Each structure stands twice: as C-alpha cells, then as structure tokens.
Amino acid sequence: MNDKHIMHLDLDTFYVSVERKIDSRLKARPLLVGGTSDRGVVAACSYETRGYGVHSGMSMKLARQLCPEAVVIRGNAGTYSKHSDEVTEIIKEQTPLFEKSSIDEFYADLTGMDRFYGCYKFATEMRNKIIKETGLPISFGLSINKVVSKIATGEAKPNNQLLIDYGTEKSFLAPLSIKKIPQVGDKTYQTLRHLGIKKIHTVQEMPQEMMINVLGKNGSLIWQRAQGVDNRPVVAFNERKSISTERTFDKDTIDIKKLKSILIAMTENLAYQLRRGDKLTACINVKIRYSDFNTYSKQMRIPYCSADHILIPRILELFDKLFQRRLLIRLIGIRFSHIVSGNYQINLFDDSEQAINLYNALDKIREKYGDRTVVRAAGMEAKTIGRMHNPFNGLPPVVLAHRKQ
Ligand SMILES: [Mg+2]
C-alpha cells in the first residue's frame, strides 16, 4: 500500500527563462548564457541551440562556432538568485514540507493531502500559480518517491507535468535510457554501454549482485533506482541550515592583520567545504566577541556562491562594519547559511575555463593532501583553523564543531 506522494519541480532552462522574462525579444531566439569572453563557459543554453550540439559546460567559443546565430548573454548570479527566491516563497506558502535541492529544483512531500484534495490536482495548481506569478516555465513529476519523480520531470519537459501512478514505476522506467538514472554519470554510462546495457529495462532484469560486481556500491544503488526504489525522505528546507567555524583566542587580540588573515583562511576553508559537497550559500555571517564578552554579528544576503574570491571581500566588508569598538577581540567566527545544492560555475560568468580548472585543481590537492595544503598568501598567518570532514556527503549540512585554540 503506497502512502507517499513526492513531487519534484524543476524550472526549465532556468537562466535562459529569466533572461527571456527580462527581455521578451529573446523569446524563441537561440540563447547562450555564461561568460561572454572567448574564454568563457556556457552556463545555460536554450532548447533551440541543442540541435547544434551545444550543451552547458562547453566553452563559449565553441558554442558560438556551433551556433553562430545565438544571442550571447553574460549571466548574473544576483538576478537568478532573486528569481529562485520568488519561486521558493510560493512553494513555501503552499506546501507543508519541501526541500530546495538546487537553485532551480525542489521536492515537496504532498503525503496526506490526497485525503482532502488530491495530490495531482494540488500539484497542478501549484505549478500554474508559479508560472502565473513568476512568469517562469516549470515542470513537475509526481510519484511515490524522489527518483521516479525526478526522472518523470525530465520526461515531462519542456514546461509540462507527469503523474506516475502507483504500481507503474517499473514500467515507466523500463524503456528509458540508463542515463536518466541520476547516479549514472558519464563514466558509469560508458562502463554499462560496454556491457551492452542501454535501457533501464535491462538493469531491472539483472541480478543485483551482477551490478555490484561491475560497479561496487554504486551498482547496488543504481540497481535499486532502476527498480523505482528510493527511500530518501524530503528534507525540510531550513534557512538556518548552515556550516560555521569560529576561533577563541588564548590571548585577546586587536591585531587586525592577523584577524583578517584568519577570516580569509576560514572563508577559504568553508568555501572549499561547500564546493566539495556541491553546495552554494546565499547568506554569510561574521561574528565577533570582545574581551568584555559582548558578542556582535552581522549577516548579508548574497547571490548563491561558493567561490572564495567572491566570498572573501564580502566577509572582510562585514568584519569592517562590525568591528566598531576599539576593544580587544576574544573570538571571531563565520557562518554560511541558506545552503542549496549547485555548481559553482554560477559565480564564474566573468571568468574563464582556466579559472574553473584552477578551482578544480586546487580542490583536488586539498582532497588528496588535506584542506590546508593550498591557501591564499593572505590567509597563511592562520596556522590552524581546525580540520573538518566533508560535512555534506549526501547528508544535510551540519554545524561544524567549534574549536578552541
Ligand atoms: Mg532546471
């Protein structure tokens, strides 16, 4: 007996839709959003460009060559964050339990609503409300769990909806490509294709052990997803969900250079934690405690971000605003909240492929040798800010242990 009704919502070609909302002349024209220099990267592209072989993540130079008639627009993280918030507000008003899983994706648990309303009717009305009030196209899938609904949304697109009736999950998935399973990345896809596996149906018929032999633990997960099994709950979106770090000094200090150096190191480290978990923050907070134990903090809403070079100046700006009393400082700390999943390319509209590669390279070194192996020169004075484990790992972010030193 099924008792779950999980809805997945995904804004269609989100950045493109926002640009078209702002300038209606862009409707029906092929559109590329991203870094506009030759070294920039495509962050989003309209459906019209896809026939030319354009996809997000490719270099803007190549995309322009493939689709010369496309209009190219430099993305704006602030504008997209604002529109994302508008949609979030509507979903928050309408549903008792929802999860914002990325800047343009949501899950809502509608379980229980069927008794007095009918989930599909409710979901349809919510989608219409979002489209009417924000002017942005959005698609949804509705089924008994997250993975089936997410795949259903993908099948519904563009700008449509799909209900998968209870009991039909397996037959819905069977004819689809294994690529549609979220856990199947490029590498896994190639491995499975070499084994002659193309459709989800084939995986459904295989013994689970065979998938485990080929792909290990991930194979077991993929096998379950192929059967339409997913027990992950919808995790409530909580704006207080955060990661933080702070330091109490043995000896109170007023050495501004040292304090800023520590803030830089802390920001670098938390930003790395965000990137490692494919997360973005939209709210940053700095806290100071003076030697008289009075504590002050200041926060700032920012466009979704996980790039140190954007976060550091803002953290320092908050500190400058906050540090008003010329008193010794006993503790400083920073916190990132309003965390959602998302790729940090969103911060790199102005930057090049090289900048993205640099972040990737530095993060690989941190992954391998420890998270303080590469640091900004300005943050080097902070000898230790505490080692952390990946706070995400598929789990909701946790508040990191506060360290004394
Ligand atoms: Mg989307």
Residues whose N, C-alpha, C, O or C-beta is under 5 A from the ligand:
A	BS01	MG	D10 L11 D12 T13 F14 D104
